[in-house]
Amino acid sequence: MIIITILILLIVVPIIFRTFWNFKKGKITVIQFLGWLTFWLLVAANAIIRPVPVVYITEKLGASRATDLILYLTMIMIFYIFFRISIHLKKIDESITIIVRNIAITEAQQKKNADTKQAGEG
């Protein structure tokens, strides 16, 4: 049991520091930072202070085990991230459409100007 706790902490602590670093560099938003920080702290809490406080919180939230609670929170986060990614992809798609449309219009105008110039010289 102690080996598993140490292993979990060796994995979670660097992830928490990386989360802080990404937030400090502006790579993630406050909401993302708080969500991930909460998740990883719950994982660490489950590994360190089992079972009394974690079981109490888990029971108050209606989950049968602390691991179930972490899995539920993980599922919620995954679906939220999927939602955010789909919105972001839609914005990127719209931006690409606008860029391609502007390039097509510019190229058509350049071709028209070149054709008009050639017709005037000929």
N, CA, C and O atoms as a GROMACS GRO file, in nm:
protein
  488
    1MET      N    1   0.083  -0.120   0.000
    1MET     CA    2   0.000   0.000   0.000
    1MET      C    3   0.087   0.125   0.000
    1MET      O    4   0.056   0.221  -0.070
    2ILE      N    5   0.195   0.125   0.077
    2ILE     CA    6   0.283   0.242   0.082
    2ILE      C    7   0.354   0.259  -0.052
    2ILE      O    8   0.377   0.372  -0.095
    3ILE      N    9   0.390   0.151  -0.117
    3ILE     CA   10   0.456   0.159  -0.247
    3ILE      C   11   0.363   0.224  -0.349
    3ILE      O   12   0.407   0.308  -0.427
    4ILE      N   13   0.237   0.187  -0.348
    4ILE     CA   14   0.140   0.246  -0.441
    4ILE      C   15   0.124   0.395  -0.412
    4ILE      O   16   0.116   0.476  -0.504
    5THR      N   17   0.118   0.432  -0.284
    5THR     CA   18   0.105   0.572  -0.246
    5THR      C   19   0.224   0.652  -0.296
    5THR      O   20   0.207   0.760  -0.353
    6ILE      N   21   0.343   0.600  -0.276
    6ILE     CA   22   0.464   0.669  -0.324
    6ILE      C   23   0.464   0.679  -0.476
    6ILE      O   24   0.499   0.783  -0.531
    7LEU      N   25   0.426   0.573  -0.542
    7LEU     CA   26   0.421   0.573  -0.688
    7LEU      C   27   0.322   0.678  -0.740
    7LEU      O   28   0.352   0.753  -0.832
    8ILE      N   29   0.205   0.681  -0.680
    8ILE     CA   30   0.104   0.779  -0.721
    8ILE      C   31   0.156   0.920  -0.699
    8ILE      O   32   0.139   1.006  -0.786
    9LEU      N   33   0.220   0.946  -0.585
    9LEU     CA   34   0.274   1.079  -0.557
    9LEU      C   35   0.388   1.116  -0.652
    9LEU      O   36   0.400   1.232  -0.692
   10LEU      N   37   0.471   1.018  -0.688
   10LEU     CA   38   0.578   1.045  -0.784
   10LEU      C   39   0.522   1.083  -0.922
   10LEU      O   40   0.589   1.153  -0.999
   11ILE      N   41   0.405   1.039  -0.950
   11ILE     CA   42   0.341   1.074  -1.077
   11ILE      C   43   0.263   1.205  -1.063
   11ILE      O   44   0.271   1.291  -1.151
   12VAL      N   45   0.190   1.221  -0.954
   12VAL     CA   46   0.098   1.335  -0.939
   12VAL      C   47   0.172   1.466  -0.911
   12VAL      O   48   0.135   1.569  -0.968
   13VAL      N   49   0.273   1.464  -0.827
   13VAL     CA   50   0.342   1.588  -0.790
   13VAL      C   51   0.401   1.659  -0.912
   13VAL      O   52   0.380   1.779  -0.927
   14PRO      N   53   0.475   1.590  -1.001
   14PRO     CA   54   0.523   1.660  -1.121
   14PRO      C   55   0.410   1.712  -1.210
   14PRO      O   56   0.422   1.817  -1.272
   15ILE      N   57   0.300   1.638  -1.214
   15ILE     CA   58   0.186   1.684  -1.295
   15ILE      C   59   0.129   1.813  -1.236
   15ILE      O   60   0.092   1.904  -1.310
   16ILE      N   61   0.121   1.821  -1.104
   16ILE     CA   62   0.070   1.943  -1.039
   16ILE      C   63   0.164   2.060  -1.070
   16ILE      O   64   0.118   2.169  -1.102
   17PHE      N   65   0.296   2.038  -1.060
   17PHE     CA   66   0.390   2.144  -1.094
   17PHE      C   67   0.378   2.184  -1.240
   17PHE      O   68   0.388   2.303  -1.272
   18ARG      N   69   0.358   2.089  -1.327
   18ARG     CA   70   0.342   2.119  -1.470
   18ARG      C   71   0.213   2.199  -1.494
   18ARG      O   72   0.209   2.287  -1.580
   19THR      N   73   0.110   2.168  -1.418
   19THR     CA   74  -0.015   2.243  -1.428
   19THR      C   75   0.007   2.389  -1.387
   19THR      O   76  -0.040   2.480  -1.455
   20PHE      N   77   0.078   2.409  -1.276
   20PHE     CA   78   0.111   2.546  -1.235
   20PHE      C   79   0.192   2.617  -1.343
   20PHE      O   80   0.165   2.733  -1.374
   21TRP      N   81   0.290   2.548  -1.400
   21TRP     CA   82   0.376   2.607  -1.501
   21TRP      C   83   0.296   2.646  -1.625
   21TRP      O   84   0.314   2.755  -1.680
   22ASN      N   85   0.206   2.558  -1.669
   22ASN     CA   86   0.123   2.588  -1.786
   22ASN      C   87   0.032   2.707  -1.759
   22ASN      O   88   0.008   2.789  -1.848
   23PHE      N   89  -0.020   2.717  -1.637
   23PHE     CA   90  -0.104   2.831  -1.602
   23PHE      C   91  -0.022   2.960  -1.600
   23PHE      O   92  -0.066   3.063  -1.650
   24LYS      N   93   0.096   2.953  -1.541
   24LYS     CA   94   0.183   3.071  -1.532
   24LYS      C   95   0.223   3.120  -1.670
   24LYS      O   96   0.233   3.240  -1.693
   25LYS      N   97   0.246   3.028  -1.764
   25LYS     CA   98   0.284   3.063  -1.901
   25LYS      C   99   0.164   3.104  -1.986
   25LYS      O  100   0.181   3.145  -2.100
   26GLY      N  101   0.043   3.092  -1.931
   26GLY     CA  102  -0.076   3.131  -2.005
   26GLY      C  103  -0.125   3.026  -2.104
   26GLY      O  104  -0.203   3.057  -2.194
   27LYS      N  105  -0.080   2.904  -2.089
   27LYS     CA  106  -0.120   2.798  -2.181
   27LYS      C  107  -0.256   2.739  -2.146
   27LYS      O  108  -0.320   2.678  -2.232
   28ILE      N  109  -0.301   2.758  -2.022
   28ILE     CA  110  -0.433   2.711  -1.983
   28ILE      C  111  -0.505   2.825  -1.910
   28ILE      O  112  -0.442   2.913  -1.852
   29THR      N  113  -0.637   2.822  -1.915
   29THR     CA  114  -0.717   2.926  -1.851
   29THR      C  115  -0.730   2.898  -1.701
   29THR      O  116  -0.690   2.792  -1.652
   30VAL      N  117  -0.787   2.994  -1.630
   30VAL     CA  118  -0.808   2.980  -1.486
   30VAL      C  119  -0.900   2.861  -1.459
   30VAL      O  120  -0.876   2.783  -1.367
   31ILE      N  121  -1.006   2.849  -1.538
   31ILE     CA  122  -1.101   2.738  -1.519
   31ILE      C  123  -1.031   2.604  -1.540
   31ILE      O  124  -1.048   2.511  -1.461
   32GLN      N  125  -0.952   2.594  -1.646
   32GLN     CA  126  -0.879   2.470  -1.671
   32GLN      C  127  -0.780   2.442  -1.558
   32GLN      O  128  -0.768   2.328  -1.512
   33PHE      N  129  -0.711   2.546  -1.514
   33PHE     CA  130  -0.615   2.531  -1.405
   33PHE      C  131  -0.683   2.479  -1.279
   33PHE      O  132  -0.636   2.383  -1.218
   34LEU      N  133  -0.792   2.542  -1.241
   34LEU     CA  134  -0.863   2.500  -1.120
   34LEU      C  135  -0.919   2.359  -1.133
   34LEU      O  136  -0.916   2.281  -1.037
   35GLY      N  137  -0.971   2.327  -1.249
   35GLY     CA  138  -1.025   2.193  -1.272
   35GLY      C  139  -0.918   2.085  -1.259
   35GLY      O  140  -0.936   1.987  -1.188
   36TRP      N  141  -0.806   2.105  -1.330
   36TRP     CA  142  -0.699   2.006  -1.325
   36TRP      C  143  -0.634   2.001  -1.186
   36TRP      O  144  -0.601   1.893  -1.137
   37LEU      N  145  -0.617   2.117  -1.125
   37LEU     CA  146  -0.558   2.118  -0.991
   37LEU      C  147  -0.646   2.042  -0.892
   37LEU      O  148  -0.596   1.964  -0.811
   38THR      N  149  -0.775   2.066  -0.899
   38THR     CA  150  -0.869   1.995  -0.812
   38THR      C  151  -0.861   1.845  -0.836
   38THR      O  152  -0.855   1.767  -0.741
   39PHE      N  153  -0.862   1.806  -0.961
   39PHE     CA  154  -0.855   1.664  -0.994
   39PHE      C  155  -0.729   1.599  -0.938
   39PHE      O  156  -0.737   1.496  -0.872
   40TRP      N  157  -0.613   1.660  -0.965
   40TRP     CA  158  -0.487   1.599  -0.920
   40TRP      C  159  -0.472   1.603  -0.769
   40TRP      O  160  -0.412   1.513  -0.710
   41LEU      N  161  -0.526   1.707  -0.705
   41LEU     CA  162  -0.522   1.709  -0.559
   41LEU      C  163  -0.612   1.601  -0.500
   41LEU      O  164  -0.579   1.542  -0.397
   42LEU      N  165  -0.725   1.574  -0.565
   42LEU     CA  166  -0.810   1.464  -0.520
   42LEU      C  167  -0.741   1.329  -0.536
   42LEU      O  168  -0.754   1.241  -0.450
   43VAL      N  169  -0.670   1.314  -0.645
   43VAL     CA  170  -0.595   1.190  -0.665
   43VAL      C  171  -0.489   1.175  -0.556
   43VAL      O  172  -0.475   1.068  -0.497
   44ALA      N  173  -0.416   1.283  -0.528
   44ALA     CA  174  -0.313   1.279  -0.424
   44ALA      C  175  -0.376   1.255  -0.287
   44ALA      O  176  -0.324   1.178  -0.206
   45ALA      N  177  -0.488   1.322  -0.260
   45ALA     CA  178  -0.556   1.303  -0.131
   45ALA      C  179  -0.601   1.160  -0.114
   45ALA      O  180  -0.590   1.102  -0.006
   46ASN      N  181  -0.652   1.103  -0.220
   46ASN     CA  182  -0.695   0.963  -0.216
   46ASN      C  183  -0.577   0.871  -0.186
   46ASN      O  184  -0.593   0.770  -0.117
   47ALA      N  185  -0.460   0.905  -0.236
   47ALA     CA  186  -0.342   0.822  -0.213
   47ALA      C  187  -0.286   0.841  -0.072
   47ALA      O  188  -0.236   0.745  -0.012
   48ILE      N  189  -0.293   0.963  -0.020
   48ILE     CA  190  -0.226   0.994   0.108
   48ILE      C  191  -0.315   0.971   0.228
   48ILE      O  192  -0.278   0.896   0.319
   49ILE      N  193  -0.431   1.034   0.231
   49ILE     CA  194  -0.511   1.038   0.354
   49ILE      C  195  -0.627   0.941   0.355
   49ILE      O  196  -0.728   0.964   0.421
   50ARG      N  197  -0.613   0.835   0.283
   50ARG     CA  198  -0.717   0.733   0.284
   50ARG      C  199  -0.740   0.684   0.424
   50ARG      O  200  -0.646   0.695   0.504
   51PRO      N  201  -0.846   0.636   0.461
   51PRO     CA  202  -0.976   0.643   0.396
   51PRO      C  203  -1.069   0.744   0.460
   51PRO      O  204  -1.169   0.781   0.398
   52VAL      N  205  -1.041   0.791   0.582
   52VAL     CA  206  -1.143   0.863   0.659
   52VAL      C  207  -1.195   0.990   0.590
   52VAL      O  208  -1.314   0.994   0.558
   53PRO      N  209  -1.114   1.093   0.564
   53PRO     CA  210  -1.171   1.215   0.504
   53PRO      C  211  -1.224   1.191   0.363
   53PRO      O  212  -1.330   1.242   0.326
   54VAL      N  213  -1.151   1.114   0.285
   54VAL     CA  214  -1.193   1.089   0.147
   54VAL      C  215  -1.324   1.012   0.143
   54VAL      O  216  -1.412   1.042   0.062
   55VAL      N  217  -1.337   0.913   0.230
   55VAL     CA  218  -1.461   0.835   0.236
   55VAL      C  219  -1.577   0.924   0.278
   55VAL      O  220  -1.687   0.913   0.224
   56TYR      N  221  -1.553   1.013   0.374
   56TYR     CA  222  -1.658   1.105   0.420
   56TYR      C  223  -1.705   1.194   0.305
   56TYR      O  224  -1.825   1.209   0.282
   57ILE      N  225  -1.610   1.254   0.234
   57ILE     CA  226  -1.644   1.340   0.120
   57ILE      C  227  -1.716   1.260   0.012
   57ILE      O  228  -1.815   1.304  -0.045
   58THR      N  229  -1.665   1.142  -0.014
   58THR     CA  230  -1.724   1.055  -0.116
   58THR      C  231  -1.868   1.020  -0.082
   58THR      O  232  -1.956   1.026  -0.168
   59GLU      N  233  -1.892   0.985   0.043
   59GLU     CA  234  -2.028   0.950   0.085
   59GLU      C  235  -2.120   1.071   0.076
   59GLU      O  236  -2.235   1.058   0.035
   60LYS      N  237  -2.071   1.189   0.114
   60LYS     CA  238  -2.154   1.310   0.107
   60LYS      C  239  -2.190   1.344  -0.038
   60LYS      O  240  -2.296   1.401  -0.064
   61LEU      N  241  -2.102   1.310  -0.131
   61LEU     CA  242  -2.129   1.338  -0.271
   61LEU      C  243  -2.204   1.224  -0.341
   61LEU      O  244  -2.239   1.237  -0.458
   62GLY      N  245  -2.228   1.115  -0.270
   62GLY     CA  246  -2.312   1.009  -0.324
   62GLY      C  247  -2.240   0.900  -0.399
   62GLY      O  248  -2.304   0.816  -0.461
   63ALA      N  249  -2.106   0.899  -0.397
   63ALA     CA  250  -2.032   0.792  -0.464
   63ALA      C  251  -2.006   0.680  -0.363
   63ALA      O  252  -2.000   0.704  -0.242
   64SER      N  253  -1.990   0.559  -0.412
   64SER     CA  254  -1.970   0.447  -0.321
   64SER      C  255  -1.826   0.433  -0.274
   64SER      O  256  -1.802   0.389  -0.162
   65ARG      N  257  -1.730   0.472  -0.359
   65ARG     CA  258  -1.588   0.464  -0.322
   65ARG      C  259  -1.518   0.589  -0.372
   65ARG      O  260  -1.566   0.657  -0.463
   66ALA      N  261  -1.403   0.620  -0.312
   66ALA     CA  262  -1.326   0.738  -0.354
   66ALA      C  263  -1.280   0.723  -0.499
   66ALA      O  264  -1.278   0.821  -0.574
   67THR      N  265  -1.244   0.603  -0.537
   67THR     CA  266  -1.203   0.579  -0.674
   67THR      C  267  -1.318   0.607  -0.771
   67THR      O  268  -1.297   0.661  -0.879
   68ASP      N  269  -1.438   0.571  -0.732
   68ASP     CA  270  -1.555   0.601  -0.815
   68ASP      C  271  -1.572   0.752  -0.832
   68ASP      O  272  -1.599   0.800  -0.942
   69LEU      N  273  -1.556   0.825  -0.723
   69LEU     CA  274  -1.568   0.971  -0.729
   69LEU      C  275  -1.466   1.029  -0.826
   69LEU      O  276  -1.499   1.116  -0.907
   70ILE      N  277  -1.342   0.982  -0.818
   70ILE     CA  278  -1.239   1.030  -0.909
   70ILE      C  279  -1.274   0.995  -1.053
   70ILE      O  280  -1.254   1.076  -1.144
   71LEU      N  281  -1.325   0.876  -1.075
   71LEU     CA  282  -1.366   0.837  -1.210
   71LEU      C  283  -1.481   0.924  -1.260
   71LEU      O  284  -1.482   0.965  -1.377
   72TYR      N  285  -1.578   0.953  -1.174
   72TYR     CA  286  -1.690   1.039  -1.214
   72TYR      C  287  -1.638   1.178  -1.252
   72TYR      O  288  -1.677   1.234  -1.355
   73LEU      N  289  -1.551   1.232  -1.169
   73LEU     CA  290  -1.495   1.365  -1.198
   73LEU      C  291  -1.413   1.364  -1.326
   73LEU      O  292  -1.415   1.459  -1.404
   74THR      N  293  -1.341   1.255  -1.347
   74THR     CA  294  -1.263   1.241  -1.470
   74THR      C  295  -1.354   1.238  -1.592
   74THR      O  296  -1.325   1.303  -1.693
   75MET      N  297  -1.461   1.165  -1.584
   75MET     CA  298  -1.556   1.158  -1.697
   75MET      C  299  -1.614   1.296  -1.727
   75MET      O  300  -1.625   1.336  -1.842
   76ILE      N  301  -1.650   1.368  -1.622
   76ILE     CA  302  -1.704   1.503  -1.640
   76ILE      C  303  -1.601   1.591  -1.708
   76ILE      O  304  -1.633   1.666  -1.800
   77MET      N  305  -1.477   1.583  -1.662
   77MET     CA  306  -1.371   1.666  -1.721
   77MET      C  307  -1.346   1.628  -1.867
   77MET      O  308  -1.325   1.715  -1.951
   78ILE      N  309  -1.348   1.499  -1.896
   78ILE     CA  310  -1.325   1.455  -2.034
   78ILE      C  311  -1.435   1.509  -2.126
   78ILE      O  312  -1.406   1.558  -2.235
   79PHE      N  313  -1.560   1.499  -2.083
   79PHE     CA  314  -1.668   1.550  -2.166
   79PHE      C  315  -1.662   1.702  -2.180
   79PHE      O  316  -1.692   1.755  -2.286
   80TYR      N  317  -1.622   1.772  -2.074
   80TYR     CA  318  -1.608   1.917  -2.082
   80TYR      C  319  -1.496   1.953  -2.180
   80TYR      O  320  -1.510   2.044  -2.262
   81ILE      N  321  -1.384   1.882  -2.170
   81ILE     CA  322  -1.272   1.908  -2.260
   81ILE      C  323  -1.314   1.879  -2.404
   81ILE      O  324  -1.281   1.955  -2.495
   82PHE      N  325  -1.386   1.770  -2.426
   82PHE     CA  326  -1.436   1.737  -2.560
   82PHE      C  327  -1.525   1.849  -2.612
   82PHE      O  328  -1.514   1.888  -2.728
   83PHE      N  329  -1.611   1.901  -2.528
   83PHE     CA  330  -1.699   2.012  -2.565
   83PHE      C  331  -1.617   2.135  -2.605
   83PHE      O  332  -1.643   2.196  -2.708
   84ARG      N  333  -1.517   2.169  -2.523
   84ARG     CA  334  -1.433   2.286  -2.552
   84ARG      C  335  -1.354   2.266  -2.682
   84ARG      O  336  -1.340   2.360  -2.760
   85ILE      N  337  -1.303   2.146  -2.703
   85ILE     CA  338  -1.228   2.119  -2.825
   85ILE      C  339  -1.319   2.130  -2.947
   85ILE      O  340  -1.277   2.184  -3.050
   86SER      N  341  -1.442   2.081  -2.938
   86SER     CA  342  -1.533   2.089  -3.053
   86SER      C  343  -1.566   2.234  -3.084
   86SER      O  344  -1.578   2.270  -3.202
   87ILE      N  345  -1.582   2.318  -2.983
   87ILE     CA  346  -1.606   2.461  -3.007
   87ILE      C  347  -1.484   2.524  -3.072
   87ILE      O  348  -1.496   2.603  -3.166
   88HIS      N  349  -1.367   2.490  -3.022
   88HIS     CA  350  -1.243   2.546  -3.076
   88HIS      C  351  -1.224   2.503  -3.221
   88HIS      O  352  -1.184   2.585  -3.305
   89LEU      N  353  -1.252   2.377  -3.252
   89LEU     CA  354  -1.239   2.329  -3.390
   89LEU      C  355  -1.337   2.400  -3.483
   89LEU      O  356  -1.303   2.428  -3.598
   90LYS      N  357  -1.457   2.430  -3.434
   90LYS     CA  358  -1.553   2.502  -3.516
   90LYS      C  359  -1.502   2.643  -3.547
   90LYS      O  360  -1.515   2.691  -3.660
   91LYS      N  361  -1.443   2.709  -3.447
   91LYS     CA  362  -1.386   2.842  -3.470
   91LYS      C  363  -1.271   2.837  -3.571
   91LYS      O  364  -1.260   2.923  -3.657
   92ILE      N  365  -1.187   2.735  -3.559
   92ILE     CA  366  -1.076   2.718  -3.654
   92ILE      C  367  -1.130   2.695  -3.794
   92ILE      O  368  -1.079   2.752  -3.890
   93ASP      N  369  -1.232   2.612  -3.806
   93ASP     CA  370  -1.293   2.585  -3.936
   93ASP      C  371  -1.349   2.712  -3.998
   93ASP      O  372  -1.332   2.737  -4.117
   94GLU      N  373  -1.416   2.794  -3.917
   94GLU     CA  374  -1.470   2.920  -3.966
   94GLU      C  375  -1.358   3.014  -4.010
   94GLU      O  376  -1.370   3.083  -4.111
   95SER      N  377  -1.250   3.019  -3.934
   95SER     CA  378  -1.136   3.104  -3.969
   95SER      C  379  -1.072   3.059  -4.100
   95SER      O  380  -1.038   3.141  -4.185
   96ILE      N  381  -1.056   2.928  -4.117
   96ILE     CA  382  -0.999   2.875  -4.241
   96ILE      C  383  -1.089   2.910  -4.359
   96ILE      O  384  -1.040   2.946  -4.466
   97THR      N  385  -1.219   2.898  -4.341
   97THR     CA  386  -1.314   2.931  -4.448
   97THR      C  387  -1.298   3.077  -4.490
   97THR      O  388  -1.296   3.108  -4.609
   98ILE      N  389  -1.288   3.168  -4.393
   98ILE     CA  390  -1.272   3.310  -4.423
   98ILE      C  391  -1.140   3.336  -4.495
   98ILE      O  392  -1.136   3.412  -4.592
   99ILE      N  393  -1.033   3.273  -4.450
   99ILE     CA  394  -0.902   3.291  -4.512
   99ILE      C  395  -0.904   3.241  -4.656
   99ILE      O  396  -0.856   3.310  -4.746
  100VAL      N  397  -0.957   3.122  -4.679
  100VAL     CA  398  -0.962   3.065  -4.814
  100VAL      C  399  -1.050   3.151  -4.904
  100VAL      O  400  -1.016   3.173  -5.021
  101ARG      N  401  -1.161   3.198  -4.851
  101ARG     CA  402  -1.249   3.285  -4.930
  101ARG      C  403  -1.176   3.413  -4.971
  101ARG      O  404  -1.183   3.455  -5.086
  102ASN      N  405  -1.105   3.475  -4.877
  102ASN     CA  406  -1.031   3.598  -4.909
  102ASN      C  407  -0.920   3.573  -5.010
  102ASN      O  408  -0.897   3.656  -5.098
  103ILE      N  409  -0.850   3.460  -4.999
  103ILE     CA  410  -0.746   3.427  -5.097
  103ILE      C  411  -0.808   3.407  -5.234
  103ILE      O  412  -0.754   3.454  -5.334
  104ALA      N  413  -0.921   3.337  -5.240
  104ALA     CA  414  -0.988   3.313  -5.369
  104ALA      C  415  -1.032   3.445  -5.432
  104ALA      O  416  -1.016   3.464  -5.552
  105ILE      N  417  -1.087   3.535  -5.353
  105ILE     CA  418  -1.131   3.666  -5.405
  105ILE      C  419  -1.011   3.746  -5.454
  105ILE      O  420  -1.017   3.806  -5.561
  106THR      N  421  -0.903   3.747  -5.377
  106THR     CA  422  -0.783   3.821  -5.417
  106THR      C  423  -0.725   3.766  -5.546
  106THR      O  424  -0.689   3.842  -5.636
  107GLU      N  425  -0.716   3.633  -5.557
  107GLU     CA  426  -0.662   3.571  -5.678
  107GLU      C  427  -0.752   3.600  -5.798
  107GLU      O  428  -0.702   3.624  -5.908
  108ALA      N  429  -0.883   3.598  -5.778
  108ALA     CA  430  -0.976   3.628  -5.888
  108ALA      C  431  -0.960   3.773  -5.933
  108ALA      O  432  -0.962   3.801  -6.053
  109GLN      N  433  -0.944   3.864  -5.839
  109GLN     CA  434  -0.926   4.005  -5.874
  109GLN      C  435  -0.792   4.026  -5.947
  109GLN      O  436  -0.785   4.103  -6.043
  110GLN      N  437  -0.688   3.958  -5.902
  110GLN     CA  438  -0.558   3.970  -5.969
  110GLN      C  439  -0.564   3.915  -6.110
  110GLN      O  440  -0.507   3.973  -6.202
  111LYS      N  441  -0.634   3.803  -6.128
  111LYS     CA  442  -0.648   3.745  -6.261
  111LYS      C  443  -0.728   3.838  -6.352
  111LYS      O  444  -0.695   3.857  -6.469
  112LYS      N  445  -0.835   3.896  -6.296
  112LYS     CA  446  -0.919   3.988  -6.374
  112LYS      C  447  -0.837   4.111  -6.413
  112LYS      O  448  -0.845   4.156  -6.528
  113ASN      N  449  -0.759   4.165  -6.321
  113ASN     CA  450  -0.674   4.281  -6.351
  113ASN      C  451  -0.570   4.246  -6.457
  113ASN      O  452  -0.542   4.327  -6.546
  114ALA      N  453  -0.512   4.127  -6.448
  114ALA     CA  454  -0.411   4.084  -6.547
  114ALA      C  455  -0.478   4.066  -6.684
  114ALA      O  456  -0.419   4.105  -6.785
  115ASP      N  457  -0.599   4.009  -6.689
  115ASP     CA  458  -0.670   3.991  -6.816
  115ASP      C  459  -0.707   4.126  -6.876
  115ASP      O  460  -0.697   4.144  -6.998
  116THR      N  461  -0.750   4.219  -6.794
  116THR     CA  462  -0.788   4.353  -6.840
  116THR      C  463  -0.665   4.424  -6.894
  116THR      O  464  -0.673   4.493  -6.996
  117LYS      N  465  -0.553   4.410  -6.827
  117LYS     CA  466  -0.429   4.474  -6.868
  117LYS      C  467  -0.381   4.417  -7.001
  117LYS      O  468  -0.335   4.493  -7.087
  118GLN      N  469  -0.391   4.284  -7.020
  118GLN     CA  470  -0.351   4.221  -7.144
  118GLN      C  471  -0.443   4.263  -7.260
  118GLN      O  472  -0.397   4.284  -7.372
  119ALA      N  473  -0.574   4.274  -7.231
  119ALA     CA  474  -0.669   4.312  -7.335
  119ALA      C  475  -0.646   4.456  -7.378
  119ALA      O  476  -0.664   4.488  -7.495
  120GLY      N  477  -0.605   4.542  -7.286
  120GLY     CA  478  -0.577   4.681  -7.317
  120GLY      C  479  -0.451   4.700  -7.397
  120GLY      O  480  -0.440   4.796  -7.474
  121GLU      N  481  -0.354   4.610  -7.382
  121GLU     CA  482  -0.228   4.620  -7.455
  121GLU      C  483  -0.240   4.560  -7.595
  121GLU      O  484  -0.164   4.595  -7.685
  122GLY      N  485  -0.336   4.472  -7.611
  122GLY     CA  486  -0.346   4.397  -7.736
  122GLY      C  487  -0.427   4.458  -7.838
  122GLY      O  488  -0.440   4.402  -7.947
   0.00000   0.00000   0.00000
